[in-house]
Amino acid sequence: MNEMKYEAAFAELKNIVTLLENDELDLDQMTEKLKRAQELIKLCRDKLTKTDEEIKKILGEEK
């Protein structure tokens, strides 16, 4: 399975926020989108954390 890229996850998350802000969802859809948003937030947070750790490692090796 291909892992979703940060940019794609962030774009999907922004789309969900727009739908929520515009009241375009019924209660069932809203619940589904909120669950998906939680998954996307975790994915983005994990990718940012991993990238931060990799950068710190690289910078630490250059000293």
PyMOL commands that place a pseudoatom at each C-alpha (Angstrom):
pseudoatom trace, name=CA, resn=MET, resi=1, chain=A, elem=C, hetatm=0, pos=[0.000, 0.000, 0.000]
pseudoatom trace, name=CA, resn=ASN, resi=2, chain=A, elem=C, hetatm=0, pos=[1.350, 3.440, -0.925]
pseudoatom trace, name=CA, resn=GLU, resi=3, chain=A, elem=C, hetatm=0, pos=[1.538, 5.854, 1.951]
pseudoatom trace, name=CA, resn=MET, resi=4, chain=A, elem=C, hetatm=0, pos=[-0.292, 9.121, 1.468]
pseudoatom trace, name=CA, resn=LYS, resi=5, chain=A, elem=C, hetatm=0, pos=[1.954, 12.128, 0.978]
pseudoatom trace, name=CA, resn=TYR, resi=6, chain=A, elem=C, hetatm=0, pos=[1.796, 15.039, 3.396]
pseudoatom trace, name=CA, resn=GLU, resi=7, chain=A, elem=C, hetatm=0, pos=[0.572, 17.460, 0.724]
pseudoatom trace, name=CA, resn=ALA, resi=8, chain=A, elem=C, hetatm=0, pos=[-2.306, 15.170, -0.269]
pseudoatom trace, name=CA, resn=ALA, resi=9, chain=A, elem=C, hetatm=0, pos=[-3.315, 14.596, 3.354]
pseudoatom trace, name=CA, resn=PHE, resi=10, chain=A, elem=C, hetatm=0, pos=[-3.205, 18.331, 4.085]
pseudoatom trace, name=CA, resn=ALA, resi=11, chain=A, elem=C, hetatm=0, pos=[-5.260, 19.136, 0.968]
pseudoatom trace, name=CA, resn=GLU, resi=12, chain=A, elem=C, hetatm=0, pos=[-7.896, 16.568, 1.956]
pseudoatom trace, name=CA, resn=LEU, resi=13, chain=A, elem=C, hetatm=0, pos=[-7.952, 17.985, 5.471]
pseudoatom trace, name=CA, resn=LYS, resi=14, chain=A, elem=C, hetatm=0, pos=[-8.486, 21.514, 4.113]
pseudoatom trace, name=CA, resn=ASN, resi=15, chain=A, elem=C, hetatm=0, pos=[-11.354, 20.199, 1.976]
pseudoatom trace, name=CA, resn=ILE, resi=16, chain=A, elem=C, hetatm=0, pos=[-12.996, 18.630, 5.035]
pseudoatom trace, name=CA, resn=VAL, resi=17, chain=A, elem=C, hetatm=0, pos=[-12.680, 21.903, 6.949]
pseudoatom trace, name=CA, resn=THR, resi=18, chain=A, elem=C, hetatm=0, pos=[-14.324, 23.764, 4.073]
pseudoatom trace, name=CA, resn=LEU, resi=19, chain=A, elem=C, hetatm=0, pos=[-17.226, 21.300, 4.022]
pseudoatom trace, name=CA, resn=LEU, resi=20, chain=A, elem=C, hetatm=0, pos=[-17.678, 21.669, 7.777]
pseudoatom trace, name=CA, resn=GLU, resi=21, chain=A, elem=C, hetatm=0, pos=[-17.499, 25.462, 7.649]
pseudoatom trace, name=CA, resn=ASN, resi=22, chain=A, elem=C, hetatm=0, pos=[-20.097, 25.618, 4.871]
pseudoatom trace, name=CA, resn=ASP, resi=23, chain=A, elem=C, hetatm=0, pos=[-22.551, 23.296, 6.659]
pseudoatom trace, name=CA, resn=GLU, resi=24, chain=A, elem=C, hetatm=0, pos=[-22.630, 21.034, 3.593]
pseudoatom trace, name=CA, resn=LEU, resi=25, chain=A, elem=C, hetatm=0, pos=[-22.816, 17.779, 5.555]
pseudoatom trace, name=CA, resn=ASP, resi=26, chain=A, elem=C, hetatm=0, pos=[-25.552, 15.942, 7.378]
pseudoatom trace, name=CA, resn=LEU, resi=27, chain=A, elem=C, hetatm=0, pos=[-24.806, 14.471, 10.792]
pseudoatom trace, name=CA, resn=ASP, resi=28, chain=A, elem=C, hetatm=0, pos=[-23.680, 11.068, 9.485]
pseudoatom trace, name=CA, resn=GLN, resi=29, chain=A, elem=C, hetatm=0, pos=[-21.394, 12.646, 6.883]
pseudoatom trace, name=CA, resn=MET, resi=30, chain=A, elem=C, hetatm=0, pos=[-20.020, 15.043, 9.486]
pseudoatom trace, name=CA, resn=THR, resi=31, chain=A, elem=C, hetatm=0, pos=[-19.164, 12.173, 11.809]
pseudoatom trace, name=CA, resn=GLU, resi=32, chain=A, elem=C, hetatm=0, pos=[-17.444, 10.309, 8.968]
pseudoatom trace, name=CA, resn=LYS, resi=33, chain=A, elem=C, hetatm=0, pos=[-15.467, 13.396, 7.911]
pseudoatom trace, name=CA, resn=LEU, resi=34, chain=A, elem=C, hetatm=0, pos=[-14.425, 14.183, 11.483]
pseudoatom trace, name=CA, resn=LYS, resi=35, chain=A, elem=C, hetatm=0, pos=[-13.063, 10.647, 11.889]
pseudoatom trace, name=CA, resn=ARG, resi=36, chain=A, elem=C, hetatm=0, pos=[-11.184, 11.005, 8.609]
pseudoatom trace, name=CA, resn=ALA, resi=37, chain=A, elem=C, hetatm=0, pos=[-9.867, 14.399, 9.728]
pseudoatom trace, name=CA, resn=GLN, resi=38, chain=A, elem=C, hetatm=0, pos=[-8.489, 12.795, 12.897]
pseudoatom trace, name=CA, resn=GLU, resi=39, chain=A, elem=C, hetatm=0, pos=[-6.640, 10.224, 10.777]
pseudoatom trace, name=CA, resn=LEU, resi=40, chain=A, elem=C, hetatm=0, pos=[-5.253, 12.932, 8.508]
pseudoatom trace, name=CA, resn=ILE, resi=41, chain=A, elem=C, hetatm=0, pos=[-4.132, 15.102, 11.423]
pseudoatom trace, name=CA, resn=LYS, resi=42, chain=A, elem=C, hetatm=0, pos=[-2.275, 12.144, 12.923]
pseudoatom trace, name=CA, resn=LEU, resi=43, chain=A, elem=C, hetatm=0, pos=[-0.674, 11.328, 9.570]
pseudoatom trace, name=CA, resn=CYS, resi=44, chain=A, elem=C, hetatm=0, pos=[0.459, 14.948, 9.083]
pseudoatom trace, name=CA, resn=ARG, resi=45, chain=A, elem=C, hetatm=0, pos=[1.733, 15.218, 12.657]
pseudoatom trace, name=CA, resn=ASP, resi=46, chain=A, elem=C, hetatm=0, pos=[3.672, 11.948, 12.320]
pseudoatom trace, name=CA, resn=LYS, resi=47, chain=A, elem=C, hetatm=0, pos=[5.235, 13.050, 9.024]
pseudoatom trace, name=CA, resn=LEU, resi=48, chain=A, elem=C, hetatm=0, pos=[6.237, 16.430, 10.468]
pseudoatom trace, name=CA, resn=THR, resi=49, chain=A, elem=C, hetatm=0, pos=[7.734, 14.780, 13.550]
pseudoatom trace, name=CA, resn=LYS, resi=50, chain=A, elem=C, hetatm=0, pos=[9.665, 12.289, 11.429]
pseudoatom trace, name=CA, resn=THR, resi=51, chain=A, elem=C, hetatm=0, pos=[10.951, 15.048, 9.149]
pseudoatom trace, name=CA, resn=ASP, resi=52, chain=A, elem=C, hetatm=0, pos=[11.978, 17.150, 12.152]
pseudoatom trace, name=CA, resn=GLU, resi=53, chain=A, elem=C, hetatm=0, pos=[13.899, 14.210, 13.619]
pseudoatom trace, name=CA, resn=GLU, resi=54, chain=A, elem=C, hetatm=0, pos=[15.636, 13.547, 10.291]
pseudoatom trace, name=CA, resn=ILE, resi=55, chain=A, elem=C, hetatm=0, pos=[16.659, 17.206, 9.976]
pseudoatom trace, name=CA, resn=LYS, resi=56, chain=A, elem=C, hetatm=0, pos=[18.001, 17.272, 13.526]
pseudoatom trace, name=CA, resn=LYS, resi=57, chain=A, elem=C, hetatm=0, pos=[19.962, 14.104, 12.807]
pseudoatom trace, name=CA, resn=ILE, resi=58, chain=A, elem=C, hetatm=0, pos=[21.435, 15.559, 9.620]
pseudoatom trace, name=CA, resn=LEU, resi=59, chain=A, elem=C, hetatm=0, pos=[22.322, 18.841, 11.332]
pseudoatom trace, name=CA, resn=GLY, resi=60, chain=A, elem=C, hetatm=0, pos=[23.825, 16.931, 14.255]
pseudoatom trace, name=CA, resn=GLU, resi=61, chain=A, elem=C, hetatm=0, pos=[26.053, 14.947, 11.898]
pseudoatom trace, name=CA, resn=GLU, resi=62, chain=A, elem=C, hetatm=0, pos=[27.377, 18.136, 10.288]
pseudoatom trace, name=CA, resn=LYS, resi=63, chain=A, elem=C, hetatm=0, pos=[28.778, 19.548, 13.540]
for i in range(1, 63): cmd.bond("trace and resi %d" % i, "trace and resi %d" % (i + 1))
show_as sticks, trace
zoom trace
